[in-house]
Amino acid sequence: MTTEPARPATGSDFAELNRRVARAGLLERRPAYYAARLATVSVALIGGWTAFFLVGPSWWTLAVAAFLAVTFAQVALVAHDLAHRQVFRTRRASEITGRIAGNLGVGMSYGWWMDKHTRHHNNPNHDDLDPDVAPEVLIWATESAWGRRGLKGFLTRHQAGLFFPLLTLLGIDLKVSSVKALIRGDMKRRNLEAALLVLHLAGYLAALLLVLSPAQALGFLVVHQALFGVYLGMTFAPNHKGMPHPDGTEDFLRKQVLTSRNVTGGRFTDALLGGLNYQIEHHLFPAMPTPNLRRAQPIVAAYCAEIGVAYAETGLLESYRQALRHLHEVGAPLRAGRR
C-alpha cells in the first residue's frame, strides 16, 4: 500500500486512530461470537477424544491424532484471546477459562505464556526485550549469530531449511518451558497451574497407554505433538519474522505497526490463523475481539497512509517466504566463515 510522505511522530497519532476505531464500535465485545467459538472448539475437542476411544487400538488412530493436533491449536488460539481479555470483561473469568484451555486442554501453562506474550506485545521484535526473538534455537538478528559454534552454529547456518522441521518440536517445547516456569515459581497460582498440568499429562498418557499398543501410542504421540507444533508455529511465524527490529525510540503506533505484518485472505484464512492474520490491528488493539479486526483493517490502513506510516500486508505463502529469507540472511555470516 502506498503512503504519503512520513510526518514526524506525535503522541496524538494513536489517540486519533483510537477515536476512529471506537466511533465505529469496534472496541465493543462480541459475546455471541465467542459463545459460538468456545462451543465449537469444545465440541471438536470432546469429539476428537471420543473418536480416539471409539477407534481404539488401530493405526487409524493416527488420523485422530492429526484432527486433535488442529483442535489443540484452535484451543491454544482461544487461550490467546482469553489472555487478552477479548472474551470476558473480568480478569478472573478470563484467567479461569484460560487455565482450563491452556493447562488442562493442551498442557501449556497459561500463566507462563501470558507473561511471555505480554512482554512481546510491549516491545515487539526488540532484540533485548521481546522474548519471541531472543537468541535460542533460531536466531533473528545477525549480531546474535556471531560466535555460535558446534550444534548451535550448524542450526544457525541452516536455520531457514530447518525452520519447519524444528516446529515439530514446538508442542513439546511449550510443555517443557511450562514445567521450567513452575519450578522457578515466578507465576501466580503456581499450585493450581501445576495441578492442571499434571491432570493433563496423566490423562493424556493414560489414554494412550491404556487404549493403544506401545507402537501405536508412540505413533500417536509423535504425529499429534508434531502436527500441533507445526500448525501453531505457522499461525505465529508470519506476523513479525523478518520485519524491522525497533530501537525503542518509536512511539506506540509506529512500534506496533512497523514491526508487524498482516496476511491477506478470506474467511478461511481468518479461521485458520485465528484472526492473527490481522496482526497490525491486533497489536494496536490487543483487547479488540477477533471478528472486529477484519472491520478495523481498512480504517487502520487508511490512517497509516494518511500519516505516512508503512503498512505491511502480503499473502500467506509470501509471508513465509519473507520470514525464511530473513532467517537465511541472518545465517549468512556463519556460512561464509565470518565472525
C-alpha positions in Angstrom: 0.0 0.0 0.0 1.4 3.4 -0.9 1.8 6.1 1.8 2.1 9.8 1.9 5.5 11.3 2.9 6.1 10.5 6.5 5.4 13.2 9.0 7.1 13.4 12.4 5.6 11.2 15.1 3.3 12.8 17.5 1.7 11.4 20.7 -1.7 12.1 19.3 -1.4 9.8 16.3 -2.6 6.7 18.2 -5.2 8.7 20.1 -6.8 9.8 16.8 -6.8 6.3 15.5 -8.3 5.0 18.7 -11.1 7.6 18.4 -11.9 6.5 14.8 -12.0 2.8 15.7 -14.1 3.5 18.8 -16.6 5.5 16.8 -17.0 2.5 14.5 -18.0 0.4 17.6 -15.1 -2.0 17.1 -13.9 -2.0 20.7 -17.2 -3.5 21.9 -17.2 -7.1 23.0 -18.8 -9.9 20.9 -20.3 -12.3 23.4 -22.4 -14.2 20.8 -19.3 -14.8 18.6 -17.2 -16.1 21.5 -20.1 -18.3 22.8 -20.3 -19.9 19.4 -16.5 -20.2 19.1 -16.0 -21.7 22.6 -18.8 -24.2 22.0 -17.4 -25.2 18.6 -13.8 -25.7 19.9 -15.1 -27.6 22.9 -17.2 -29.9 20.8 -14.3 -30.5 18.5 -12.0 -31.4 21.5 -14.6 -33.7 23.1 -15.4 -35.2 19.7 -11.7 -35.9 18.9 -11.1 -37.7 22.2 -14.4 -39.6 21.7 -13.2 -40.7 18.3 -9.9 -41.8 19.9 -11.7 -44.2 22.2 -14.1 -45.4 19.6 -11.4 -46.2 17.0 -9.4 -47.9 19.7 -6.2 -49.9 19.1 -5.9 -49.3 15.4 -3.5 -47.4 13.2 -6.4 -45.3 12.1 -5.9 -43.5 15.4 -3.2 -41.5 13.6 -5.9 -39.8 11.7 -7.5 -38.9 15.0 -4.1 -37.6 16.1 -4.0 -35.2 13.1 -7.5 -34.0 13.9 -6.6 -33.4 17.6 -3.5 -31.5 16.5 -5.6 -29.0 14.7 -8.1 -28.9 17.6 -5.3 -28.3 20.2 -4.0 -25.4 18.1 -7.5 -23.9 18.0 -7.8 -24.3 21.8 -4.5 -22.5 22.1 -5.8 -19.7 19.9 -8.8 -19.4 22.2 -6.5 -19.2 25.2 -4.7 -16.4 23.4 -7.9 -14.4 23.1 -8.7 -15.1 26.7 -5.3 -13.8 27.8 -6.0 -10.5 26.0 -9.4 -10.3 27.8 -11.2 -10.2 24.4 -13.8 -12.7 25.7 -14.8 -11.7 29.3 -14.8 -8.4 30.9 -13.3 -9.5 34.2 -9.7 -10.8 34.8 -11.0 -13.6 37.0 -13.2 -15.2 34.3 -10.5 -14.8 31.7 -7.9 -16.5 33.9 -10.2 -19.4 35.0 -11.2 -20.2 31.4 -7.7 -19.6 30.2 -6.2 -22.1 32.6 -8.8 -24.6 31.6 -8.0 -24.1 27.9 -4.2 -23.8 28.3 -3.1 -26.0 31.2 -5.9 -28.6 31.1 -6.7 -28.5 27.5 -3.4 -28.5 25.7 -0.8 -28.9 28.5 0.7 -25.4 28.3 1.0 -23.1 31.3 -1.4 -20.2 30.8 0.4 -18.0 33.4 3.9 -18.5 31.9 2.7 -18.0 28.3 0.6 -14.9 29.3 3.7 -13.2 30.9 5.9 -14.1 27.9 3.3 -12.8 25.4 2.7 -9.6 27.3 6.4 -8.8 27.1 6.3 -9.5 23.4 3.3 -7.1 22.9 5.1 -4.4 24.9 8.2 -4.5 22.7 7.6 -6.5 19.5 10.8 -7.5 17.7 13.0 -5.6 20.2 16.3 -7.6 20.4 16.6 -7.3 24.1 13.0 -7.0 25.4 10.9 -9.3 23.2 11.3 -13.0 24.3 10.0 -14.2 20.9 13.2 -13.0 19.2 15.6 -14.0 22.0 18.6 -15.9 20.6 17.8 -19.5 21.4 17.5 -22.3 18.7 16.6 -19.8 16.0 18.4 -16.5 15.5 16.5 -13.5 14.2 19.3 -10.8 14.4 22.7 -11.2 12.7 24.6 -9.9 15.7 23.2 -12.8 17.8 24.5 -15.3 15.3 28.2 -14.2 15.7 30.3 -16.6 17.6 27.9 -19.6 17.5 29.8 -22.9 17.2 29.1 -26.6 17.2 25.4 -27.6 17.0 24.2 -24.1 17.6 26.4 -22.9 14.7 25.1 -25.6 12.4 21.5 -24.8 13.3 22.1 -21.1 12.6 23.8 -21.7 9.3 20.9 -23.9 8.1 18.0 -22.4 10.1 15.9 -21.4 7.1 15.8 -25.0 5.8 15.3 -26.4 9.4 12.6 -24.0 10.3 9.5 -26.2 9.6 11.2 -29.4 10.9 12.0 -27.6 14.1 8.4 -26.6 14.5 7.5 -30.2 15.1 9.2 -29.8 18.5 7.2 -26.7 19.4 4.5 -28.5 21.2 7.0 -30.4 23.4 8.9 -27.2 24.0 5.8 -25.4 25.3 5.3 -28.1 27.8 9.0 -28.2 28.9 9.0 -24.4 29.2 5.8 -24.5 31.3 7.4 -27.0 33.7 10.6 -24.9 34.0 8.4 -21.8 34.8 6.6 -23.8 37.5 10.0 -24.9 39.0 11.2 -21.3 39.1 8.0 -20.4 40.9 7.7 -17.0 39.3 3.9 -17.1 38.5 0.6 -16.6 40.2 -1.5 -19.6 41.3 1.5 -21.9 40.9 -0.1 -24.8 42.7 -3.2 -24.6 40.6 -1.3 -24.3 37.3 0.8 -27.3 38.3 -2.2 -29.4 39.3 -3.9 -28.7 36.0 -0.7 -29.6 34.0 -0.4 -32.9 36.0 -4.0 -33.7 35.2 -3.5 -33.1 31.5 -0.3 -35.1 31.3 -1.6 -38.0 33.4 -4.9 -38.2 31.4 -3.1 -37.9 28.1 -0.5 -40.6 28.8 -3.1 -42.9 30.5 -5.4 -42.7 27.4 -2.5 -43.6 25.0 -1.1 -46.4 27.1 -4.4 -48.0 28.1 -6.1 -47.9 24.7 -3.2 -48.3 22.2 -0.4 -50.7 21.8 3.1 -49.3 22.7 3.9 -48.7 19.0 0.6 -47.1 18.3 0.9 -44.9 21.4 4.3 -43.7 20.3 3.0 -43.1 16.7 0.0 -41.1 18.1 2.3 -39.1 20.4 4.7 -38.2 17.6 2.0 -37.3 15.0 -0.2 -35.4 17.4 2.6 -33.3 19.0 4.5 -32.7 15.8 1.5 -31.5 13.8 0.3 -29.4 16.7 3.7 -27.7 16.9 3.8 -27.1 13.1 0.3 -25.7 12.9 0.7 -23.5 16.0 4.0 -22.2 14.8 2.6 -21.4 11.4 0.0 -19.2 12.9 2.6 -17.0 14.6 5.5 -17.2 12.1 4.1 -14.8 9.5 3.4 -12.0 12.0 6.7 -10.4 12.9 9.5 -12.5 11.5 11.7 -10.6 9.0 10.1 -7.3 10.0 12.2 -4.3 11.3 13.7 -4.5 14.8 13.0 -1.2 16.7 15.5 0.6 18.9 12.9 1.6 21.5 12.6 5.3 20.5 9.4 4.8 18.4 6.0 6.0 19.6 3.4 3.3 20.3 1.7 3.4 16.9 4.9 3.1 14.9 6.4 0.5 17.2 3.4 -1.8 16.7 2.7 -1.1 13.0 6.3 -1.2 11.6 7.2 -4.4 13.3 4.0 -6.3 12.2 2.8 -7.9 9.0 -0.8 -8.7 8.0 -1.7 -11.7 6.0 -4.3 -11.3 3.3 -7.0 -13.8 2.6 -10.7 -14.5 3.2 -12.7 -16.1 5.9 -10.9 -19.3 5.7 -7.6 -17.6 6.4 -9.2 -15.8 9.4 -10.3 -19.1 10.8 -7.1 -20.9 10.0 -4.9 -18.3 11.8 -7.4 -17.4 14.5 -7.6 -13.7 13.4 -3.8 -13.3 13.9 -3.6 -12.6 10.2 -4.7 -9.0 11.2 -1.5 -8.7 13.3 -1.2 -4.9 12.9 -4.7 -4.3 14.2 -4.3 -6.9 17.0 -1.1 -5.2 18.2 -2.7 -1.8 18.2 -5.8 -3.0 19.9 -5.0 -6.3 21.7 -8.3 -6.4 23.5 -10.3 -6.0 20.3 -12.5 -9.1 19.7 -11.2 -11.2 16.8 -14.2 -10.7 14.5 -13.8 -6.9 14.7 -10.2 -7.0 13.4 -11.3 -7.5 9.8 -13.6 -4.4 10.0 -10.8 -2.4 11.7 -8.3 -3.2 9.0 -9.4 -0.7 6.3 -9.6 2.1 9.0 -6.1 1.4 10.2 -4.6 1.0 6.7 -6.2 4.3 5.6 -5.0 6.1 8.7 -1.4 4.8 8.3 -1.4 6.0 4.7 -2.7 9.4 5.9 0.2 9.9 8.4 2.9 8.2 6.2 3.5 5.0 8.1 4.3 1.9 6.1 1.6 -0.8 6.4 2.8 -4.3 5.5 0.5 -6.9 4.2 1.1 -9.9 2.0 -0.3 -13.3 1.1 0.2 -16.3 3.4 2.8 -18.1 1.3 4.7 -14.9 0.6 4.8 -14.2 4.4 6.5 -17.5 5.0 9.0 -16.8 2.1 9.9 -13.4 3.7 10.4 -15.0 7.1 12.6 -17.8 5.7 14.5 -15.3 3.6 15.3 -13.3 6.7 16.4 -16.5 8.6 18.7 -17.3 5.6 20.2 -13.9 5.6 20.9 -13.9 9.3 22.9 -17.1 9.0 24.9 -15.8 6.0 28.0 -14.6 8.0 28.4 -18.1 9.6 28.0 -19.8 6.2 30.7 -17.5 4.8 33.0 -18.3 7.7 32.9 -14.8 9.2 32.7 -14.0 12.9 
